[in-house]
């Protein structure tokens, strides 16, 4: 695989001075979008990149999982971008355009439940069409977990249908046969477009930035219909039946109890979970990621006061039961915290 430690500004010397290029990163829950965004931010060299991050849920976990981007980060309101495309979203893009320090590139990471089409059309059917340039819609796909009936979600298929490029991620977790079948399936949905393979969303940046893949002319004929029926495009979550459960606590978890929750109590209709965990047995800040049957917990240093923050996404979730089970994992307030070495554990 091509190494990432090259000078991106030398590789991309002709980024335009007007018509700010925009890349939309989409992909279903747990596919590796935030990891790809981190790869871009870590290897952007001297480019000034603004980032818009959007989540489904009322706790912004993704913001906390991104590397420090200082003032380049502009938050969108929680919820699905495609379901909340309104003046707030457009005004946020204007904030990027109006910054005193020129921004070279705008990257948008959508929630895993987003339909890219309304986002595309918002850039093409408003004044943003004259101020920005849609460069590429990149869809990240979990090679190990994705299948033809992926969670019975129309959004998952539309993310591929409207992609200019698919990054087939987590190929290290998938068999060659699974990868071949998945490629054939994707090509049936959208023939004649690029597929890149990756592990941990590592992709050379000149292959995904300033590549000019979005064929905007093909969408312009659909603008009048989109303007007439915006609301029709914003109801896919209701059809897919997805919901979320958020959990916060200033008390730590007991490790053994939380492991029991994951292995014995976590509902099968939870498709995605992520969060920041605090365990009584460890002084570390633990990043928790769950996608389908696989989960991973990695330890890091705290940069804030310790706390627990979790979001679970799935179908027909019993919010009260999940919160009750998580509360039962907490250390009681009168029990002293005893730190010991915690081995990082994972299941997958």
Long-range contacts (C-beta under 8 A, 24 or more apart in sequence): 1-198, 1-199, 1-202, 1-204, 2-204, 3-204, 4-39, 4-42, 4-43, 4-202, 4-204, 4-205, 5-43, 6-204, 7-45, 8-43, 8-44, 8-45, 8-46, 8-47, 8-205, 8-206, 8-209, 9-45, 9-46, 9-47, 11-205, 11-206, 12-47, 12-205, 12-206, 12-209, 12-210, 14-210, 15-47, 15-104, 15-105, 15-210, 16-133, 19-130, 19-131, 19-132, 19-133, 20-96, 20-97, 20-103, 20-104, 20-105, 20-106, 20-131, 20-132, 20-133, 21-104, 21-105, 21-106, 21-132, 21-133, 21-134, 21-135, 21-209, 21-210, 22-105, 22-106, 22-107, 22-108, 22-123, 22-132, 22-133, 22-134, 22-135, 23-105, 23-106, 23-107, 23-108, 23-135, 23-136, 23-137, 23-138, 23-208, 23-209, 24-108, 24-110, 24-116, 24-119, 24-120, 24-134, 24-136, 24-137, 24-138, 25-107, 25-108, 25-109, 25-110, 25-138, 25-140, 26-110, 26-114, 26-116, 26-137, 26-138, 26-139, 26-140, 26-159, 26-163, 27-112, 27-139, 27-140, 27-141, 27-142, 27-159, 27-167, 27-169, 28-112, 28-113, 28-141, 28-142, 28-146, 28-150, 28-151, 28-153, 28-155, 28-156, 28-159, 29-112, 29-113, 29-151, 29-271, 29-272, 29-291, 29-313, 30-112, 30-142, 30-145, 30-271, 30-272, 30-289, 30-290, 30-291, 30-292, 31-112, 31-140, 31-141, 31-142, 31-146, 31-169, 31-291, 32-140, 32-142, 32-167, 32-169, 32-170, 32-198, 32-200, 32-201, 33-109, 33-110, 33-112, 33-140, 33-201, 34-62, 34-65, 34-66, 34-109, 35-169, 35-200, 35-201, 36-138, 36-140, 36-167, 36-169, 36-201, 36-203, 37-66, 37-107, 37-109, 38-65, 38-66, 38-67, 38-201, 39-201, 39-202, 39-203, 39-205, 40-107, 40-205, 40-208, 40-209, 41-66, 41-67, 41-69, 42-67, 43-205, 44-205, 47-104, 47-105, 48-72, 48-101, 48-102, 48-103, 48-104, 48-105, 49-103, 49-104, 49-105, 49-106, 49-107, 50-74, 50-96, 50-99, 50-103, 50-105, 50-106, 50-107, 51-106, 51-107, 51-108, 51-109, 52-76, 52-92, 52-93, 52-96, 52-106, 52-107, 52-108, 52-109, 53-109, 54-78, 54-79, 54-80, 54-81, 54-108, 54-109, 54-110, 54-111, 54-114, 55-79, 55-111, 55-311, 56-80, 56-111, 56-112, 56-113, 56-242, 56-244, 56-313, 57-244, 57-246, 57-311, 57-313, 58-244, 58-246, 59-246, 59-248, 59-275, 59-309, 59-310, 59-311, 61-274, 61-275, 61-276, 61-309, 61-311, 62-109, 62-274, 64-276, 64-309, 65-274, 65-287, 72-103, 79-111, 80-110, 80-111, 80-113, 80-114, 80-237, 81-108, 81-110, 81-111, 81-114, 81-119, 82-110, 82-114, 82-115, 82-116, 82-117, 82-118, 82-119, 82-233, 82-234, 82-236, 83-234, 83-235, 83-236, 83-237, 84-234, 85-118, 85-119, 85-122, 85-230, 85-234, 89-122, 90-122, 90-126, 90-128, 93-128, 93-132, 97-131, 97-132, 105-209, 105-210, 106-132, 112-272, 112-313, 113-153, 113-155, 113-236, 113-237, 113-240, 113-242, 113-313, 114-155, 114-159, 115-154, 115-155, 115-158, 115-159, 115-162, 115-233, 115-236, 116-158, 116-159, 116-162, 116-163, 117-158, 117-162, 117-233, 118-226, 118-230, 118-233, 118-234, 120-162, 120-214, 120-219, 121-219, 121-222, 121-223, 121-226, 121-233, 124-216, 124-219, 124-220, 124-223, 125-223, 125-226, 125-227, 134-214, 134-216, 135-209, 135-210, 135-211, 135-212, 135-213, 135-214, 136-164, 136-165, 136-208, 136-211, 136-212, 136-213, 136-214, 137-162, 137-163, 137-164, 137-165, 137-213, 137-214, 138-163, 138-164, 138-165, 138-166, 138-167, 138-208, 139-163, 139-165, 139-166, 139-167, 140-166, 140-167, 140-169, 140-201, 141-166, 141-167, 141-168, 141-169, 141-182, 141-186, 142-169, 142-170, 142-291, 142-292, 143-168, 143-169, 143-170, 143-171, 143-173, 143-174, 143-178, 143-179, 143-182, 143-197, 144-170, 144-173, 144-174, 144-178, 144-294, 145-170, 145-291, 145-292, 145-294, 146-182, 147-182, 148-185, 151-240, 151-271, 151-315, 152-240, 153-240, 153-242, 154-236, 154-239, 154-240, 155-236, 155-237, 155-240, 157-189, 158-236, 160-186, 160-189, 160-190, 161-189, 161-190, 163-190, 163-193, 164-193, 164-194, 164-213, 164-214, 164-215, 165-193, 165-194, 165-195, 165-196, 165-208, 165-211, 165-213, 166-193, 166-194, 166-195, 166-196, 167-195, 167-196, 167-197, 167-198, 167-201, 167-203, 167-208, 168-195, 168-196, 168-197, 168-198, 169-198, 169-199, 169-200, 169-201, 170-199, 170-200, 171-197, 171-198, 171-199, 172-199, 173-294, 173-348, 240-315, 241-315, 241-316, 242-313, 242-314, 242-315, 243-313, 243-314, 243-315, 243-316, 243-317, 244-311, 244-312, 244-313, 244-314, 244-317, 245-311, 245-312, 245-317, 245-319, 245-322, 245-323, 246-309, 246-310, 246-311, 246-312, 247-275, 247-308, 247-309, 247-310, 247-311, 247-312, 247-322, 247-323, 247-326, 248-307, 248-308, 248-309, 248-310, 249-307, 249-308, 249-326, 249-327, 249-330, 250-305, 250-307, 250-308, 251-308, 251-330, 251-331, 251-332, 251-333, 252-278, 252-279, 252-280, 252-306, 252-308, 252-330, 252-331, 252-337, 253-277, 253-278, 253-279, 253-280, 253-308, 253-329, 253-330, 253-331, 254-279, 254-280, 254-281, 254-329, 254-330, 254-331, 255-279, 255-280, 255-281, 255-282, 255-342, 257-328, 257-329, 258-329, 259-345, 260-329, 261-325, 261-326, 261-329, 262-290, 262-295, 262-347, 263-347, 265-325, 267-314, 267-317, 267-318, 267-322, 269-314, 269-315, 269-316, 269-317, 270-312, 270-313, 270-314, 270-317, 271-313, 271-314, 271-315, 272-312, 272-313, 272-314, 273-310, 273-311, 273-312, 273-313, 274-310, 274-311, 275-308, 275-309, 275-310, 275-311, 276-307, 276-308, 276-309, 276-310, 277-308, 277-310, 278-306, 278-307, 278-308, 279-342, 280-331, 280-335, 280-337, 280-338, 280-339, 281-338, 281-339, 281-340, 281-342, 282-339, 282-340, 282-341, 282-342, 283-339, 284-342, 286-342, 286-344, 293-347, 293-348, 294-346, 294-347, 294-348, 295-346, 295-347, 295-348, 296-346, 296-347, 296-348, 297-344, 297-345, 297-346, 298-344, 299-342, 299-344
